[in-house]
Amino acid sequence: MREVSISSKPDEPLVKKILSVSEESRSEGVNNDAGIRVRSSIDLESMKLIPENIASVVTNKILSVKFFPSADMRMVVAGNVFGDLGFWNIDSEPTKNGDGIYMYHPHSAPMSSICIHPFSINKIITCSYHGFIRTLDVEKEIFDLTYSTKQEIFSMSQTADDVNSLYFREGKGVFRVLDERSKSSSMTSYFSPSGNLLATTSTDDKIGVASGANFDDEFSVYHDNQTGKWVSVFKGGMIHMCLWEI
């Protein structure tokens, strides 16, 4: 991590925080019933933006952002057009060593997507337009090269019940599945919260939806995916408090 760090302060507090919460999440994943799912709702009208909740996590335009999937800490990860990866520990107390923001430079091209699995939050997976997928192993404190291609990689996703598989889109509409145990191997792709549906977006103004045991049942719906010159590429996303399976 330190060889690609672009922060002036030591990152030991960040490493210790992620590892401590990661150990707790692994314990919960073993002890909890897999059939139990938590659903909640948010009163959007009650939400307010206050100065304490605003920070410059990375420089320039953000292309990807992810909240750590843990109720034990409030941390945001963001990737920008330069390939920088920024961490913001929102709950950290301001000290002489900084404000809880840490930046790294793992990619040399725009960072298109970030994945953090809820039962493996000590590993942060990132991809970029130069065709590299890298995995930050916080325990080992290194950025590993997980996959490489000569094509752009536009997005990634993981199912909630599978830590080892990574689904991503590369080049002109190519969809791949990477099993990290064996290292074998469109615009964006995202799973529904249950993992039963897979939605993809592309520049042809369609949202494709796949379902079934092998995701071989498909249909598409129209959507204007053209974002123009000054807006980041259109990407899908799932709101976990909503159910889109019946």
Beta strands, then each sheet from edge to edge (+ up, - down):
strand 1: 62-67
strand 2: 75-80
strand 3: 85-89
strand 4: 101-104
strand 5: 111-115
strand 6: 123-128
strand 7: 132-137
strand 8: 142-148
strand 9: 153-157
strand 10: 165-170
strand 11: 174-179
strand 12: 188-191
strand 13: 198-201
strand 14: 206-211
strand 15: 217-222
sheet 1: 1+ 2- 3+ 4-
sheet 2: 5+ 6- 7+ 8-
sheet 3: 9+ 10- 11+
sheet 4: 12+ 13- 14+ 15-
end
